[in-house]
């Protein structure tokens, strides 16, 4: 964008005169080809253009607020604007001119006259200093001066398109419109991408970085669909973006020399992005094709408008890296809409899950600030022992302090010291019991602890239920942690450290933690990464971790100054807050992290590690869930039980289950094919029975037309019947069929032979309005289209409407 600004200096008259001078005298545009738009109430601008510049009144158009009034936002500086348009076809005259007709006009210059301030109440007040903001489109001026059909064929972009055409082995001038569109996408987008990366905007999943990533992925998809691959240069390992980008860099040499200086970095970044996306592109496209086919099929059967659900769209985004805009573009090519609202909901759900993983749960204690005045921080002794004597310093029920709590009530207990680990750093709180002993070692109260949280600093809140007796403030208790559950937590926490180390080693050092959960039954690790991990990568991660476990390495735990820990290379666990002294947990030769959690003494205690799932939970955030130790045994036992049930149902051995299921699926497929074949034969028979009902329309060209109701024929069979009838009636012919395959469902099909299509009649556009009469919709190709609806009672009238419409159109076209 070319332009100039004025802040309190020159204003409307000068800006108008200079823009005209630049357009006509410097660029040499013919005044007769220039048209002007002004804001409908801006008489001043109108007079300047007409009286000062000399533009004829008939070449000045007043336009409304949507087109010619600029606002910076809901409030703030604003004002009318005026635009200069170039007329490619002055021979069309001055009558009924529409400046929005892009087949005739192009707007290339915009003048904004900021002379008002819009207040909160919507009123406008004049600015003390009036300002100018003008913009002239570089590509648009090149389009005009170089006398080419569009911006893309100027010398700014066309050389890039030519390079892409060369790689695709396609002649741009001879290509169809679809191929031209893809080549334009490559030329336009890659030019922008190269400059953005040069300016430091790198591909990512947030902000402007995501804009770059979306552009790259659209270019990759466009190029691959044209057959472009990077085999022409072995060092690019299959990437084609760097090959075309070299042309962009060459064109930029005299415009922005920095682009050439940064070329190696730009090309490497493009190669990396493309290859990452290509890993999942083919699988993603195959899945998308299936989704689109299912959406079209379901819509035909139900009468609804074909639509991809938000969940499906999110799956493509999350697992295969398909930006929602790319999915929408591909879907629209096949007449399928996308539930973007549903996609947004899926995204928000994943963000919510991610935020939950990022937050350490805090206990809200009523009047808690006053409570802390009398209670010291809890002394944690759980690293060294799982049981200790402690004193009850406070009891709370529903957030309110109490003196005693009786059997059956839930309670929150504050102790002076505890072996219970309170939830933090991703590790959940310990479970266990508090015992109150009476005389002669008899228990007078038992409290089952099911959760421990930190609150108001380092006060540990033990949440539980009184199982026996009465608990009172001031009583001494025996606090005992459930040793088996603590061991499970230790196993999973150390395994989490090993998992992060494995990810950094095998996937990349840039991997960073974004949340974690260390539970008794599993571990969960969230990390920043934009791609789904492959099965091979997951297997390699498991093998590496199990190798470390088998090595039986003793862990080392030290307390040291934070500065020394960082210098030693320790990394911080997510969610921890660190003081001047920190606890460092090290698996020598594998990992070193700042961590306040509990861990095994030796990696061999973990026994075995198994990943059970990997998925995306938010943009650029992946989640791995895994089991280790005793939890792994439970996981395997559960899977074995499921397998035994399956073997019993199928009456086969475990090793024969896959073969048996494949055989059942094949039998099901064959049965469905048999049913489909029978339906097809029935549809063809019905088609033969009604073929003689066709009638002729037209005088100069006799067109055979058939419009019929085919009872309960299903959508697929209706399609076969229409195709058979078109072949039977021969070109030129038009066939429109309707049926009610199920209760509350309507199926419609329109088939036009080539000669009918040549008359300008498209099946897809014809059938849509007819389907709407039945409460549905649909579309398709010019020669063939299907649709559905939900109002069978309207089908007779809809077919009659189709008869009237096709007769009217064909009578006019074929006469």
C-alpha positions in Angstrom: 0.0 0.0 0.0 1.3 3.4 -1.0 0.1 6.5 0.8 0.7 9.6 2.7 -0.5 11.2 6.0 -1.2 14.7 7.3 -1.8 15.6 10.9 -3.2 19.1 11.2 -1.4 20.3 8.0 -2.9 20.1 4.5 -6.4 18.7 4.2 -9.1 17.9 1.7 -8.4 20.2 -1.2 -4.7 19.5 -1.3 -5.1 15.7 -0.9 -7.7 15.6 -3.8 -5.6 17.7 -6.1 -2.4 15.8 -5.5 -4.0 12.4 -5.9 -5.4 13.5 -9.3 -2.0 14.9 -10.3 -0.3 11.7 -9.3 -2.8 9.6 -11.2 -3.0 11.6 -14.4 0.3 13.3 -14.7 2.8 11.0 -13.0 1.2 7.6 -13.9 -0.4 9.0 -17.1 -3.9 7.7 -16.6 -6.5 9.1 -19.0 -8.9 11.5 -17.1 -11.7 10.1 -19.2 -11.2 6.7 -17.6 -11.3 7.9 -14.0 -14.4 8.0 -11.8 -14.8 9.4 -8.3 -16.8 8.3 -5.3 -17.6 10.7 -2.4 -19.6 10.3 0.8 -23.2 11.1 0.3 -23.2 14.2 2.5 -19.7 15.4 1.6 -20.6 18.4 -0.6 -17.1 19.9 0.0 -15.4 17.0 -1.6 -17.9 16.9 -4.4 -17.3 20.6 -5.2 -13.5 20.2 -5.1 -13.6 17.3 -7.5 -15.9 19.1 -9.9 -15.0 22.8 -9.7 -11.3 22.6 -8.7 -10.1 19.4 -10.5 -12.6 19.4 -13.3 -14.1 16.0 -13.1 -17.5 15.9 -14.9 -20.5 15.6 -12.6 -21.6 12.3 -14.3 -18.2 10.8 -13.2 -18.8 11.6 -9.5 -20.9 9.2 -7.5 -22.3 9.8 -4.0 -22.1 6.6 -1.9 -23.4 5.7 1.6 -21.7 5.2 5.0 -20.8 1.5 4.3 -18.7 2.4 1.4 -17.4 6.0 2.0 -17.2 6.7 5.7 -14.1 5.5 7.6 -14.1 4.8 11.3 -11.2 3.7 13.5 -13.5 1.8 15.8 -16.7 2.1 17.8 -15.5 5.5 18.9 -12.6 7.8 18.0 -11.3 9.6 14.9 -13.4 9.1 11.7 -14.6 10.9 8.6 -15.8 10.7 5.0 -13.6 9.2 2.3 -13.3 9.6 -1.4 -12.0 7.0 -3.9 -10.7 7.0 -7.5 -11.8 4.2 -9.8 -10.3 3.2 -13.2 -12.7 2.3 -15.9 -11.6 -0.6 -18.1 -14.7 -0.3 -20.4 -15.6 3.3 -21.0 -17.5 2.2 -24.1 -20.3 0.9 -21.9 -21.3 4.6 -21.3 -22.4 6.6 -18.3 -25.9 5.3 -17.7 -26.7 3.2 -14.7 -23.1 2.9 -13.7 -22.2 0.8 -10.7 -18.7 1.4 -9.3 -19.0 -2.0 -7.5 -18.9 -3.8 -10.9 -15.5 -5.3 -10.8 -15.8 -6.5 -14.4 -15.6 -2.8 -15.4 -14.0 -0.8 -12.5 -11.2 -1.1 -10.1 -10.7 1.2 -7.1 -7.0 2.0 -6.8 -6.9 5.2 -4.6 -8.6 6.0 -1.3 -8.6 9.3 0.5 -9.7 9.4 4.1 -10.7 12.8 5.5 -10.5 12.4 9.3 -12.4 15.4 10.5 -14.6 14.1 13.3 -14.4 12.3 16.6 -17.2 9.8 17.3 -18.3 9.9 21.0 -19.8 7.1 23.1 -23.3 8.2 22.4 -22.7 8.0 18.6 -22.6 11.7 18.0 -19.8 13.3 15.9 -17.8 16.3 17.0 -15.4 18.2 14.7 -11.7 17.5 15.4 -9.5 20.6 16.2 -6.9 19.3 13.9 -8.1 17.6 10.7 -6.1 14.7 9.3 -5.4 13.0 6.0 -4.8 9.3 5.4 -4.4 8.2 1.8 -3.7 4.8 0.3 -2.9 3.6 -3.3 -2.7 -0.1 -4.1 0.6 -0.9 -5.7 -0.7 -4.1 -7.3 -3.8 -2.4 -8.6 -1.8 0.4 -10.2 0.5 -2.2 -11.8 -2.6 -4.0 -13.0 -3.8 -0.8 -14.7 -0.5 0.3 -16.2 0.6 -3.2 -17.4 -2.8 -3.8 -19.0 -3.2 -7.3 -17.7 -6.5 -9.0 -16.7 -5.9 -9.0 -12.9 -3.4 -8.2 -10.1 -2.0 -11.7 -10.2 -0.7 -11.3 -13.8 1.4 -8.3 -13.0 5.2 -8.5 -12.9 4.9 -8.4 -9.1 3.3 -11.8 -8.8 3.2 -13.5 -12.3 6.8 -14.7 -12.3 6.0 -16.6 -9.1 3.0 -18.1 -10.8 5.1 -19.1 -13.8 7.5 -20.9 -11.5 4.7 -22.8 -9.9 3.3 -23.6 -13.3 6.6 -25.0 -14.4 6.8 -27.3 -11.4 3.2 -28.4 -11.9 3.8 -28.9 -15.6 0.8 -26.7 -16.4 0.4 -23.8 -18.8 -1.2 -21.0 -16.9 -2.7 -19.5 -20.0 -4.3 -22.9 -21.0 -5.3 -23.9 -17.5 -8.9 -24.1 -16.4 -10.2 -21.7 -13.8 -9.8 -24.1 -10.9 -6.1 -24.6 -11.7 -5.6 -20.9 -12.2 -7.1 -20.2 -8.8 -4.6 -22.6 -7.2 -1.7 -21.0 -9.0 -2.9 -17.6 -7.9 -3.1 -18.8 -4.3 0.5 -20.0 -4.5 1.8 -16.8 -6.1 0.0 -14.4 -3.8 0.3 -16.2 -0.6 4.0 -17.3 -0.9 5.0 -13.7 -1.7 3.3 -12.6 1.5 4.8 -15.5 3.5 8.4 -14.8 2.4 8.2 -11.1 3.5 6.5 -12.0 6.8 9.2 -14.5 7.7 11.8 -12.1 6.7 10.3 -9.5 9.0 10.5 -12.0 11.9 6.9 -13.3 11.9 7.5 -17.1 12.2 4.8 -19.8 11.8 3.1 -20.8 15.1 -0.3 -21.5 16.5 -1.0 -18.1 18.0 -1.5 -14.6 16.8 0.2 -13.4 13.7 2.3 -16.6 13.6 -0.8 -18.6 13.0 -1.7 -16.3 10.1 1.6 -17.4 8.5 1.0 -21.0 9.2 -2.5 -20.9 7.7 -1.1 -19.3 4.5 1.6 -21.9 4.2 -0.8 -24.8 4.6 -3.1 -23.4 2.0 -0.2 -23.0 -0.4 1.0 -26.6 0.3 -2.5 -28.0 -0.3 -2.9 -26.0 -3.5 0.5 -27.1 -4.8 0.1 -30.7 -3.9 -3.3 -30.8 -5.6 -1.6 -29.5 -8.8 0.9 -32.4 -8.5 3.8 -30.2 -7.4 6.4 -32.0 -5.3 10.0 -31.1 -4.5 11.8 -34.0 -6.1 13.5 -31.5 -8.5 16.0 -30.7 -5.7 17.2 -33.6 -3.6 18.4 -31.4 -0.8 14.8 -30.2 -0.2 13.6 -33.7 0.7 10.3 -33.4 -1.1 9.5 -29.8 -0.2 8.5 -27.4 -3.1 7.9 -24.2 -1.2 11.6 -23.3 -1.0 12.0 -23.8 -4.8 9.2 -21.3 -5.6 10.3 -19.0 -2.7 13.7 -18.5 -4.4 11.8 -16.7 -7.2 10.1 -14.5 -4.6 13.5 -13.7 -3.1 15.0 -12.9 -6.5 12.1 -10.5 -7.2 12.7 -8.8 -3.9 16.4 -8.0 -4.4 15.9 -4.4 -5.5 12.9 -3.8 -3.2 14.0 -5.2 0.2 17.7 -6.4 0.2 17.1 -7.9 3.7 15.0 -10.7 2.2 18.0 -12.0 0.3 20.3 -11.8 3.3 17.8 -13.8 5.3 17.1 -16.3 2.5 18.7 -19.3 4.1 16.6 -18.9 7.2 13.4 -18.3 5.2 14.0 -21.4 3.0 14.7 -23.6 5.9 11.6 -22.5 7.8 9.5 -23.1 4.7 10.9 -26.6 4.2 10.3 -27.5 7.9 6.7 -26.2 7.9 5.8 -27.9 4.6 7.3 -31.3 5.6 5.6 -31.2 8.9 2.2 -30.6 7.3 2.8 -33.1 4.5 3.2 -35.8 7.0 -0.5 -35.6 7.8 -1.9 -33.9 4.7 -2.7 -37.1 2.7 -4.3 -38.9 5.6 -6.1 -35.7 6.6 -7.4 -35.2 3.0 -8.5 -38.9 2.8 -10.4 -38.5 6.1 -11.9 -35.2 4.9 -13.1 -36.8 1.7 -14.8 -39.5 3.7 -16.4 -36.9 6.0 -17.6 -34.9 3.0 -19.0 -38.0 1.3 -20.8 -38.9 4.5 -22.2 -35.4 5.0 -23.6 -35.4 1.4 -25.0 -38.9 1.8 -26.6 -38.1 5.2 -28.0 -34.8 3.9 -29.6 -36.6 1.0 -31.2 -39.1 3.3 -32.4 -36.7 5.9 -33.2 -33.7 3.8 -30.8 -31.5 5.7 -28.2 -29.1 4.3 -24.9 -31.1 4.0 -22.6 -29.9 6.8 -19.4 -30.9 8.6 -19.8 -30.9 12.3 -17.7 -28.8 14.6 -16.2 -32.0 16.1 -15.1 -33.3 12.7 -13.6 -30.0 11.8 -11.8 -29.8 15.1 -10.4 -33.4 14.6 -9.0 -32.2 11.2 -7.5 -29.2 12.9 -6.2 -30.9 15.9 -4.9 -34.2 14.5 -3.9 -33.2 10.9 -3.2 -29.5 11.2 -5.9 -28.4 8.9 -6.8 -24.7 9.6 -10.6 -24.4 9.8 -10.4 -21.9 6.8 -8.7 -24.6 4.7 -11.3 -27.2 5.7 -14.1 -24.7 4.9 -12.6 -24.0 1.5 -12.3 -27.7 0.5 -15.8 -28.4 1.8 -17.4 -25.5 -0.1 -15.8 -26.9 -3.3 -18.2 -29.9 -2.8 -21.2 -27.9 -1.6 -20.8 -28.7 2.1 -21.0 -26.1 4.8 -18.9 -26.2 8.0 -20.3 -25.8 11.5 -17.8 -23.1 12.6 -19.8 -22.4 15.7 -19.5 -26.0 16.7 -15.7 -25.8 15.9 -15.4 -22.8 18.2 -17.1 -24.7 21.0 -14.7 -27.6 20.6 -11.8 -25.2 20.7 -13.2 -23.5 23.8 -13.7 -26.9 25.5 -10.0 -27.8 24.8 -8.9 -24.4 26.1 -10.9 -24.9 29.2 -9.2 -28.3 29.8 -5.9 -26.8 29.2 -6.5 -23.9 31.6 -7.7 -26.5 34.2 -4.4 -28.3 33.8 -2.5 -25.0 34.1 -4.1 -24.0 37.4 -3.3 -25.2 40.8 -6.5 -25.8 42.7 -6.9 -23.4 45.7 -9.2 -23.9 48.6 -11.6 -21.0 49.3 -11.9 -20.8 53.1 -14.5 -18.5 54.6 -12.9 -15.9 56.8 -9.6 -17.6 55.9 -7.5 -14.5 56.4 -8.5 -14.3 60.1 -7.9 -18.0 60.5 -4.2 -17.7 59.4 -3.5 -15.3 62.2 -3.7 -18.2 64.7 -2.3 -21.0 62.5 1.3 -21.4 61.4 2.3 -23.0 58.1 2.2 -26.8 58.1 5.4 -28.6 58.5 5.7 -31.2 55.7 7.6 -34.4 56.7 6.4 -36.6 53.9 9.7 -36.9 52.1 11.2 -38.9 54.9 8.2 -40.7 56.5 4.6 -41.8 55.8 3.3 -41.4 59.3 3.8 -39.0 62.2 2.1 -37.6 65.3 0.4 -34.3 64.8 -1.9 -31.9 66.6 -5.3 -30.7 65.1 -5.0 -27.0 64.9 -8.3 -26.3 63.2 -11.4 -28.0 61.9 -13.7 -26.6 59.2 -17.1 -27.7 57.9 -18.3 -26.1 54.7 -15.6 -23.5 55.1 -16.5 -22.4 58.6 -14.3 -23.1 61.7 -15.8 -25.5 64.2 -14.6 -27.0 67.5 -15.5 -30.7 66.9 -16.9 -32.9 64.2 -18.8 -36.1 64.7 -19.0 -39.4 62.8 -20.4 -39.3 59.2 -19.6 -35.7 58.5 -17.2 -34.3 55.9 -14.4 -32.2 57.4 -11.3 -30.2 56.6 -8.5 -30.7 59.0 -5.5 -28.4 59.6 -2.5 -30.0 61.4 0.7 -28.6 62.7 2.7 -31.1 60.8 1.9 -33.8 58.2 3.3 -36.6 56.1 0.5 -36.0 53.5 1.6 -34.5 50.2 -0.7 -31.6 49.2 -1.6 -31.3 45.6 0.9 -29.2 43.7 3.2 -29.4 40.7 0.6 -31.7 39.0 0.8 -34.4 41.7 -2.5 -35.1 43.4 -2.8 -35.1 47.2 -2.1 -38.2 49.3 -4.9 -40.4 50.7 -4.8 -42.0 54.1 -6.1 -41.9 57.6 -6.0 -39.8 60.8 -6.3 -41.9 64.0 -7.2 -40.6 67.4 -6.0 -43.0 70.1 -7.6 -43.3 73.6 -6.1 -45.1 76.5 -4.5 -48.5 76.2 -4.0 -48.0 72.4 -7.7 -47.9 71.6 -8.8 -45.8 68.7 -11.5 -43.3 69.6 -11.8 -41.6 66.2 -10.9 -42.4 62.6 -10.8 -39.9 59.7 -10.4 -41.0 56.1 -8.5 -38.5 54.1 -9.3 -38.3 50.4 -7.6 -35.1 49.3 -5.0 -32.6 50.5 -4.7 -29.1 49.2 -2.5 -26.1 49.9 -4.3 -22.9 50.8 -3.3 -19.5 52.0 0.4 -20.1 51.6 1.7 -23.4 52.9 -1.2 -24.4 55.1 -2.2 -28.0 54.3 -5.9 -28.7 54.3 -6.7 -32.4 54.7 -10.2 -33.1 53.3 -11.9 -36.2 54.6 -14.8 -37.9 56.4 -15.2 -38.9 60.0 -15.6 -42.7 59.9 -15.7 -43.3 63.6 -16.0 -41.2 66.8 -15.5 -37.5 67.2 -12.6 -35.3 66.2 -11.8 -32.2 68.3 -9.5 -29.2 67.9 -6.3 -29.7 70.0 -6.4 -33.5 69.9 -3.2 -35.4 68.9 -3.6 -37.7 65.9 -1.6 -40.3 64.1 -1.4 -39.2 60.5 -0.8 -42.1 58.2 -0.4 -41.9 54.4 -1.7 -44.8 52.2 1.8 -46.3 51.3 0.6 -48.1 48.2 -1.1 -45.1 46.7 1.9 -42.9 47.5 4.2 -45.4 45.7 1.9 -45.2 42.7 2.2 -41.4 42.7 6.0 -41.6 43.1 6.2 -44.0 40.2 4.1 -41.7 37.9 5.9 -38.5 38.9 9.3 -39.9 38.1 7.9 -41.4 34.9 6.6 -37.9 34.0 10.2 -36.5 34.3 11.4 -39.3 32.1 8.7 -38.6 29.6 9.6 -34.9 29.3 13.3 -35.9 28.8 12.4 -38.4 26.1 10.2 -35.8 24.3 13.1 -33.3 24.3 15.5 -35.9 23.1 13.4 -37.5 20.3 11.0 -34.7 19.2 13.0 -31.5 19.9 14.6 -29.4 22.6 11.9 -26.8 22.0 9.3 -29.1 23.7 8.1 -27.3 26.9 5.6 -28.5 29.5 2.2 -26.9 29.5 0.6 -28.8 32.4 0.6 -32.2 34.1 -1.3 -34.6 36.3 0.4 -37.2 38.5 -2.4 -39.5 39.8 -2.5 -42.9 41.3 -4.0 -44.6 38.2 -2.2 -42.7 35.4 0.0 -39.7 34.5 -0.9 -36.9 32.1 1.6 -34.6 30.4 0.7 -31.6 28.3 3.3 -30.0 26.1 3.6 -27.3 23.5 3.8 -28.9 20.0 1.8 -28.3 16.9 1.6 -31.8 15.4 0.2 -35.1 16.4 2.9 -37.6 17.3 3.1 -40.6 15.0 2.8 -44.2 16.2 6.5 -44.7 15.4 7.5 -41.7 17.5 5.3 -43.0 20.4 7.0 -46.4 20.2 10.4 -44.8 20.3 9.5 -42.7 23.3 8.3 -45.8 25.2 11.4 -47.8 24.3 13.7 -45.0 25.5 11.9 -44.6 28.8 11.7 -48.3 29.5 15.4 -48.5 28.7 16.1 -45.8 31.4 13.9 -47.7 33.8 15.8 -51.0 33.2 19.1 -49.1 33.8 18.1 -49.0 37.5 19.5 -45.5 38.1 19.4 -44.0 41.6 17.8 -40.6 41.7 19.6 -37.7 43.4 17.7 -35.1 45.3 19.4 -31.8 46.5 18.4 -28.5 47.9 20.3 -25.6 46.5 20.1 -21.9 45.6 17.8 -21.2 42.6 20.6 -19.5 40.7 22.9 -22.6 41.1 20.1 -24.9 40.0 19.5 -22.9 36.8 23.2 -22.8 36.1 23.3 -26.6 36.5 20.7 -26.9 33.8 17.7 -27.8 35.9 14.3 -27.1 34.2 11.2 -26.0 36.1 8.2 -28.2 36.5 4.9 -26.5 35.5 2.9 -24.9 38.3 5.7 -24.7 40.9 6.6 -21.5 42.7 10.2 -21.2 43.7 12.0 -19.4 46.5 15.6 -18.7 46.9 16.3 -22.3 47.9 14.9 -25.0 45.6 14.7 -28.8 45.5 16.3 -30.4 42.5 15.4 -34.0 41.4 17.9 -35.5 39.0 18.0 -38.8 37.1 21.7 -38.7 36.4 22.4 -38.6 32.6 18.7 -38.3 31.8 16.9 -35.3 33.5 17.3 -32.6 36.1 14.2 -30.6 37.2 13.2 -28.3 39.9 10.4 -30.3 41.7 8.7 -30.4 45.1 7.0 -33.7 44.3 7.6 -37.2 45.6 9.8 -39.6 43.6 11.1 -43.2 43.5 14.6 -43.9 44.9 15.6 -45.9 41.8 14.1 -45.9 38.3 13.7 -49.7 38.5 10.8 -49.1 40.9 8.8 -47.8 38.0 9.0 -51.3 36.5 7.4 -50.5 33.1 6.0 -47.5 31.2 3.1 -47.5 28.6 1.5 -44.7 26.6 -2.2 -45.1 26.4 -3.2 -42.0 24.4 -1.9 -38.9 22.6 -4.2 -36.1 21.6 -4.5 -32.3 21.1 -6.2 -30.3 23.8 -5.8 -26.8 22.5 -4.1 -25.0 19.6 -0.4 -26.0 19.7 -0.8 -28.1 22.9 -0.6 -31.9 22.9 -1.4 -34.3 25.7 0.1 -37.8 26.5 -1.5 -40.1 29.0 0.4 -43.1 30.3 0.6 -45.7 33.0 3.5 -47.2 34.9 4.1 -49.7 37.7 1.1 -51.1 39.4 -1.3 -49.0 37.2 0.2 -50.7 34.1 -0.6 -54.1 35.5 -4.2 -52.9 36.1 -4.4 -51.5 32.6 -3.1 -54.8 31.0 -5.5 -56.9 33.2 -8.5 -54.7 32.0 -7.4 -55.0 28.4 -7.0 -58.8 28.8 -10.5 -59.1 30.3 -11.9 -57.2 27.4 -10.1 -59.5 25.0 -11.3 -62.6 26.8 -14.9 -61.3 26.5 -14.3 -60.6 22.8 -12.9 -64.1 22.3 -15.9 -65.6 24.0 -18.3 -63.7 21.9 -16.5 -64.5 18.6 -15.7 -68.1 19.7 -12.0 -67.8 18.7 -8.6 -67.6 20.3 -7.0 -64.2 21.0 -4.6 -64.4 18.1 -7.6 -65.1 15.7 -9.7 -62.1 16.8 -8.4 -59.8 14.1 -8.9 -62.3 11.3 -12.4 -63.1 12.6 -13.4 -59.4 12.8 -12.0 -58.8 9.3 -14.1 -61.7 8.0 -17.2 -60.4 9.7 -16.7 -56.9 8.3 -16.2 -58.4 4.8 -19.4 -60.5 5.2 -21.2 -57.3 6.3 -19.8 -55.4 3.3 -20.9 -58.1 0.9 -24.3 -58.3 2.4 -24.7 -54.5 2.1 -23.4 -54.7 -1.5 -26.0 -57.4 -2.3 -28.8 -55.2 -0.8 -27.5 -52.2 -2.8 -27.4 -54.3 -6.0 -31.0 -55.4 -5.5 -32.1 -51.9 -4.9 -30.2 -50.7 -8.0 -31.8 -53.4 -10.1 -35.2 -52.4 -8.8 -34.5 -48.8 -9.5 -33.4 -49.6 -13.1 -36.6 -51.7 -13.6 -38.8 -48.8 -12.4 -36.8 -46.4 -14.6 -37.6 -48.6 -17.6 -41.3 -48.6 -16.7 -41.5 -44.8 -16.6 -39.2 -43.9 -19.5 -42.1 -43.8 -22.0 -43.6 -41.0 -20.0 -41.0 -38.6 -21.3 -42.3 -35.7 -23.4 -40.5 -33.3 -25.8 -40.0 -29.5 -25.3 -38.7 -27.0 -27.8 -39.0 -26.2 -31.4 -35.5 -25.6 -32.8 -34.2 -28.4 -30.5 -36.3 -31.2 -29.3 -35.4 -32.0 -25.6 -36.9 -35.1 -23.9 -38.0 -34.3 -20.4 -39.1 -36.7 -17.6 -40.4 -35.6 -14.2 -41.6 -38.4 -12.0 -42.3 -39.6 -8.4 -40.6 -42.9 -7.7 -42.4 -44.0 -4.5 -39.9 -45.1 -1.7 -36.7 -45.5 -3.8 -33.7 -44.6 -1.6 -31.3 -41.7 -2.6 -28.6 -44.0 -4.1 -31.1 -45.9 -6.2 -32.7 -42.7 -7.3 -29.3 -41.6 -8.6 -28.9 -44.8 -10.5 -32.4 -44.5 -12.0 -31.7 -40.9 -13.2 -28.4 -41.9 -14.8 -30.1 -44.8 -16.5 -32.9 -42.6 -17.8 -30.4 -40.0 -19.2 -28.7 -42.8 -21.1 -32.0 -44.2 -22.3 -33.5 -40.9 -23.4 -30.3 -39.9 -25.0 -28.9 -36.3 -25.5 -30.6 -33.8 -25.3 -32.6 -34.9 -22.2 -33.5 -33.6 -18.7 -34.6 -35.9 -15.9 -36.0 -34.9 -12.5 -37.0 -37.5 -10.0 -38.4 -37.5 -6.4 -39.0 -40.1 -3.8 -39.9 -40.6 -0.1 -37.5 -43.4 1.1 -38.4 -43.1 4.8 -40.9 -41.4 7.0 -40.2 -37.7 7.1 -37.6 -37.9 4.3 -37.5 -36.6 0.7 -34.9 -37.4 -2.0 -34.6 -35.5 -5.2 -32.3 -35.8 -8.2 -31.8 -33.7 -11.4 -29.8 -35.1 -14.3 -29.2 -33.0 -17.5 -27.4 -34.2 -20.6 -24.5 -32.2 -22.1 -26.7 -30.3 -24.7 -29.0 -29.1 -21.9 -26.1 -28.0 -19.8 -24.7 -26.1 -22.9 -27.9 -24.1 -22.9 -26.8 -22.6 -19.6 -29.0 -24.7 -17.3 -27.2 -26.2 -14.2 -28.6 -29.2 -12.3 -27.1 -28.0 -9.0 -28.6 -24.6 -9.2 -32.0 -25.9 -10.5 -32.6 -28.5 -7.8 -31.8 -26.3 -4.7 -34.9 -24.1 -4.8 -37.1 -27.2 -5.5 -35.6 -29.0 -2.4 -36.4 -25.9 -0.3 -40.1 -26.4 -1.0 -39.7 -29.8 0.8 -37.9 -28.2 3.7 -34.4 -29.1 2.6 -31.6 -28.3 0.3 -28.8 -29.7 -1.9 -26.7 -29.1 -4.9 -24.1 -30.7 -7.2 -22.5 -30.5 -10.6 -24.0 -28.8 -13.6 -25.0 -32.1 -15.2 -26.0 -33.9 -12.0 -27.3 -32.9 -8.6 -29.0 -34.5 -5.5 -31.0 -32.9 -2.7 -33.1 -33.9 0.2 -35.9 -32.6 2.4 -38.0 -33.3 5.5 -41.5 -32.6 4.2 -42.8 -35.5 2.1 -46.2 -33.9 2.0 -44.8 -31.1 -0.2 -43.1 -33.4 -2.7 -46.0 -33.5 -5.3 -46.2 -29.7 -5.4 -42.4 -29.5 -5.5 -42.3 -31.8 -8.5 -45.0 -29.8 -10.2 -43.0 -26.7 -9.6 -40.0 -28.4 -11.1 -42.1 -29.3 -14.2 -43.2 -25.6 -14.6 -39.7 -24.3 -14.2 -38.0 -26.7 -16.6 -40.7 -26.3 -19.2 -40.4 -22.5 -19.0 -36.6 -22.5 -19.2 -36.3 -25.1 -22.0 -39.1 -23.5 -24.0 -37.2 -20.3 -24.0 -33.8 -21.7 -24.5 -34.7 -24.3 -27.2 -37.0 -22.3 -29.3 
